[in-house]
Amino acid sequence: MDIEIERKFLVDHLPCSLASLTGAAIRQGYLIAVDGGVELRIRQKGARFSQTIKSGEGLSRTEIEIELSQDQFQQLWPYTEGRRVSKTRYALPIGNLTAELDRFDSNLAGLLLVEVEFSSVDASRQFTPPDWFGADVTDDRRYKNKQLAVFGIPGNETP
């Protein structure tokens, strides 16, 4: 079991052309999408398949990741219908850290988010985001992937 310490930001403007970077296609679906502070997701990133349980809200959360076979992933995927996210992830170095910029596809097209993981809460608080980062949405539940998978881009919800 690991603790994930991560801050998430909207992207104000792109720091460089994404065309010059190689991104990783990710598709993920949620088996439990909106059960309080617990989520159970499955993810395909390239040829790697995993199941992840995350617990908690905000900056620091418990994370348990389990490798899946492609067959296991395919068996579970239909159960995520209506709770899916598709995106391309780009890794961008920021000093000794890595920013993971996600460009969303499908019904979330146009949304750009960037996440940075830290070794401690103190390190996360000392972080000064580069100028291309926008608003800090770490504590805004609407920008959690599980919420995006169910409700779409904040402000685009249908009544």
C-alpha positions as CSV (number, residue, x, y, z in Angstrom):
1,M,0.0,0.0,0.0
2,D,1.3,3.4,-1.0
3,I,0.4,7.0,-0.2
4,E,0.0,9.2,-3.2
5,I,0.8,12.9,-2.6
6,E,-0.3,14.7,-5.7
7,R,-1.4,18.2,-6.8
8,K,-3.5,18.8,-9.9
9,F,-3.8,21.9,-11.9
10,L,-5.7,23.2,-14.9
11,V,-3.4,24.1,-17.8
12,D,-3.3,27.8,-18.6
13,H,-1.3,27.4,-21.8
14,L,0.9,24.7,-23.2
15,P,4.6,25.1,-22.5
16,C,5.6,23.6,-25.8
17,S,4.1,21.9,-28.8
18,L,2.7,18.5,-27.8
19,A,3.4,17.4,-31.3
20,S,7.1,17.2,-30.5
21,L,6.4,14.9,-27.5
22,T,5.5,11.2,-27.3
23,G,2.3,10.7,-25.3
24,A,0.9,7.5,-23.8
25,A,-2.7,6.6,-24.6
26,I,-4.7,5.8,-21.5
27,R,-8.1,4.4,-21.1
28,Q,-9.6,3.8,-17.7
29,G,-13.0,2.9,-16.4
30,Y,-14.5,3.0,-12.9
31,L,-16.2,0.1,-11.3
32,I,-17.0,2.2,-8.2
33,A,-17.1,5.8,-9.5
34,V,-18.7,7.9,-6.9
35,D,-18.7,6.0,-3.6
36,G,-17.4,8.8,-1.3
37,G,-13.7,8.8,-1.0
38,V,-13.1,5.3,-2.5
39,E,-12.6,4.5,-6.1
40,L,-11.9,1.3,-8.0
41,R,-10.6,1.8,-11.5
42,I,-9.1,-0.4,-14.2
43,R,-6.6,1.1,-16.6
44,Q,-4.9,0.3,-19.9
45,K,-1.7,2.3,-20.5
46,G,-0.1,0.9,-23.7
47,A,0.4,-2.8,-23.1
48,R,0.1,-2.5,-19.3
49,F,-3.2,-3.3,-17.5
50,S,-3.9,-2.5,-13.9
51,Q,-6.6,-2.3,-11.2
52,T,-6.2,0.5,-8.7
53,I,-8.0,1.3,-5.4
54,K,-7.7,4.8,-4.2
55,S,-9.1,6.0,-0.8
56,G,-9.3,9.5,0.5
57,E,-9.7,13.0,-0.9
58,G,-7.4,15.9,-1.6
59,L,-3.6,16.0,-1.5
60,S,-2.7,12.7,0.1
61,R,-4.5,9.4,-0.6
62,T,-4.0,5.7,-0.2
63,E,-3.3,3.9,-3.4
64,I,-3.2,0.2,-4.0
65,E,-2.3,-1.0,-7.6
66,I,-2.5,-4.5,-8.9
67,E,-1.3,-5.7,-12.3
68,L,-4.0,-7.3,-14.5
69,S,-3.7,-9.5,-17.5
70,Q,-5.2,-8.3,-20.8
71,D,-7.8,-11.0,-20.4
72,Q,-8.8,-9.8,-16.9
73,F,-9.0,-6.2,-18.1
74,Q,-11.2,-7.2,-21.0
75,Q,-13.5,-9.1,-18.7
76,L,-13.9,-6.1,-16.4
77,W,-14.1,-3.4,-19.0
78,P,-17.8,-3.8,-19.9
79,Y,-18.7,-3.1,-16.3
80,T,-17.3,0.4,-16.6
81,E,-19.8,1.5,-19.3
82,G,-20.8,5.1,-18.6
83,R,-17.8,5.7,-16.3
84,R,-14.8,6.0,-18.6
85,V,-12.0,8.4,-19.4
86,S,-9.8,8.4,-22.4
87,K,-6.7,10.6,-22.6
88,T,-3.1,11.0,-23.8
89,R,-0.5,11.6,-21.1
90,Y,2.7,13.5,-21.7
91,A,5.6,13.5,-19.2
92,L,7.3,16.9,-18.8
93,P,10.3,17.4,-16.6
94,I,10.1,20.3,-14.1
95,G,13.4,20.4,-12.2
96,N,13.7,17.1,-10.3
97,L,10.0,16.5,-10.7
98,T,7.8,15.2,-13.5
99,A,4.6,16.9,-14.6
100,E,2.1,14.6,-16.2
101,L,0.0,16.5,-18.6
102,D,-3.3,14.8,-19.6
103,R,-5.1,15.8,-22.9
104,F,-8.5,14.3,-22.7
105,D,-10.4,12.8,-25.6
106,S,-14.0,11.9,-26.5
107,N,-16.6,13.7,-24.4
108,L,-13.8,15.4,-22.4
109,A,-12.0,16.7,-25.5
110,G,-10.5,20.1,-24.9
111,L,-9.8,19.5,-21.2
112,L,-6.1,19.7,-20.2
113,L,-5.0,18.9,-16.6
114,V,-1.5,18.5,-15.2
115,E,-0.5,16.5,-12.1
116,V,2.7,16.5,-10.1
117,E,3.5,13.8,-7.5
118,F,5.6,14.6,-4.4
119,S,7.6,12.6,-1.9
120,S,6.0,14.5,1.1
121,V,3.3,16.9,1.9
122,D,5.9,19.5,2.8
123,A,7.5,19.2,-0.7
124,S,4.0,19.7,-2.3
125,R,3.5,22.8,-0.3
126,Q,6.9,24.3,-1.2
127,F,6.2,23.7,-5.0
128,T,5.9,26.8,-7.1
129,P,4.0,25.9,-10.3
130,P,5.5,27.1,-13.6
131,D,3.6,29.9,-15.4
132,W,1.9,27.5,-17.8
133,F,0.0,25.9,-14.9
134,G,-3.5,27.3,-14.3
135,A,-5.7,27.1,-11.2
136,D,-4.9,24.5,-8.5
137,V,-7.8,22.0,-8.6
138,T,-6.3,19.5,-6.2
139,D,-9.2,19.8,-3.7
140,D,-11.9,20.4,-6.4
141,R,-13.8,17.1,-6.6
142,R,-15.2,18.0,-10.0
143,Y,-11.7,17.5,-11.6
144,K,-11.1,14.0,-10.1
145,N,-11.0,11.5,-13.0
146,K,-13.8,9.4,-11.4
147,Q,-16.1,12.6,-11.4
148,L,-15.1,13.5,-15.0
149,A,-15.9,9.9,-16.1
150,V,-19.4,10.3,-14.8
151,F,-20.3,14.0,-15.0
152,G,-18.0,15.3,-17.8
153,I,-16.2,18.7,-17.9
154,P,-17.3,20.9,-15.0
155,G,-19.7,23.5,-16.3
156,N,-20.9,21.2,-19.1
157,E,-23.3,19.2,-17.0
158,T,-26.8,18.7,-18.3
159,P,-29.5,19.4,-15.8
